[in-house]
Amino acid sequence: MLTIEKFAILFLSLTFLFGGCTAVDENVNNEIKEEETVQEVQVEQIEEVTIDERISEPVEQPAPQTYFYVQIGAFTTEDRAETFKSKAVKKIKESISISFDSPTGLWVLRVEPPFDDKKDADAYRNKLWQDKEFKDAFVVIIQK
């Protein structure tokens, strides 16, 4: 049976439980209202900018020039490239350049100056093929 003492304890527990939730709900509602408060925003004045609407004449870019290089070697180190060049200059009359080719990560040796015509570059490469030191020579086409 439900005695008066048990009823009182049950009543007080339920009152506390539901009364406490109401207080929590009120706190949450107050926090939401505080967040919903509109804040004042300061707006800066922006100067008016005038755009010059004149159209300038297009600048003509020169057509890229095509060059044909005969490449005689490619090496992973500059020292190896220099060593090969010192042997090659004894056999080739033309100048030989060494440069680093970023895309391949190799030091390349090319005959200078470049040829303006592919036929001439091919003919020179074919001449170099007669020497076993240059059997891997090939024509590189570069546009500048």
N, C-alpha and C positions, 0 to 999 in steps of 0.2 A: 504494500500500500504506500501511497504517496503521503508522507507526513508533511506537516507545515514546514519543518526545517528543510527537508529535501526540496520542497516546492520553492522555498525562499532561495536556496542555493542555485537551483535550476534557473529561476527568474533572474537573479543577479548575474549569473554567467551569461545568459542569453542577452541581457541588457548590455553588459560590458562588451560582448562580442559584436553585436550589431551597432552599438554606440561607437565603438572603436572604428569600425569600418566607415561609418559616416564621417568621422573626423579625418580619416585617411582620404576619403573621396573629396572632402572639402579642400584638403591640402593639394591634391592633384589638380582639382579645378582651379585653384588659385595660381598654381604654377603655369597651367595652360593659359590662363588669362594674362599672366605677366609676359609670357612668350608672344602672345597675340598683340601686345601693346605696340603700336606703331612707333617706330623710331624716326627721329628727324634726320633727314639726309641733306647734307650740304651739297649744293650743285654749283660747280664752277662755271664761270662765264668762259665761253670759247670764242676766240677771235675769228672774225670772218676772214676766210682765205679766198683770194681771187685766183682762179686758174687761167693761165694764159692759153687761149684756145688756138693759137696759131699752130699750124702744122708745118713742122720743119721738113725740109727735103730729106728723103732717105739717103743715108750714106751708103754708097755702093762699096761692097766688100770685093776685093780682088778675088778672082777665081783661084782656088788652091792650085799650086804648081805640083806636078807629079814628078818624082825623082825615082830613078832605078839604081839601087845600090847592089853591088856584088858583096855578099857577106861571106867571109872566108873562115869564120870560127865563132864559137860562143863558149864561154867558160864560166864556171861557178865562182872563181876568184879573179881578182884583178892581176895578181901575180902570175897566174897561169896564162892569162891573156897577154901580158907583157912578154912572157917567155916565148909564146908562139909568134908574137909580132916580131921579136928580134930575129927569129929564124926566117920569117916570111919576107922581111924587107930585103933580104939577100937574094930573093928569087923574083920579087915583084918590083917593077920600076915605079909604079904609082904609090902615092901616099896611102898609109893605112891608119884609120882612126880606131880608137877604143872608146866605147861608151857603155854606160850601164843602162840596160833595158828593164825598166821597172815592171812591166807586165809579166815578163818571164823570170826576172831576177838573175839574169845572166849578163856577163860582160861580153859584148859583141865586137868583132873586128870587121870593119867594112873598108872596101877600096874607095878612096877619094880621088877626085871629085865624083859625085854621082853621075850617072848617064842620063841624058834627056830622052833617050829612045830605048825601048825594051829590046829591040833587035840588037843594038850595040852592047847592051848589058849581057844579053844571052850569049853573044859571040865571045865576049871577054871571059865569061864564066866557062864556056866550052874550052877555051884556050887554057884556063887554069886547071881544068879537069885532067889535062895531060900529065900533070904532076901529082903523084899520089898524096902529097901533103895537102892538096886542095880538092880532093875528090868529093868532099861534102859541101863545096861552095854552092851558093844559090843566089837568085835575084830577089831582093826585097823591094817592094813598091811602097814608097812613103809619100804622102801628100802634105805639103806645108803651105 
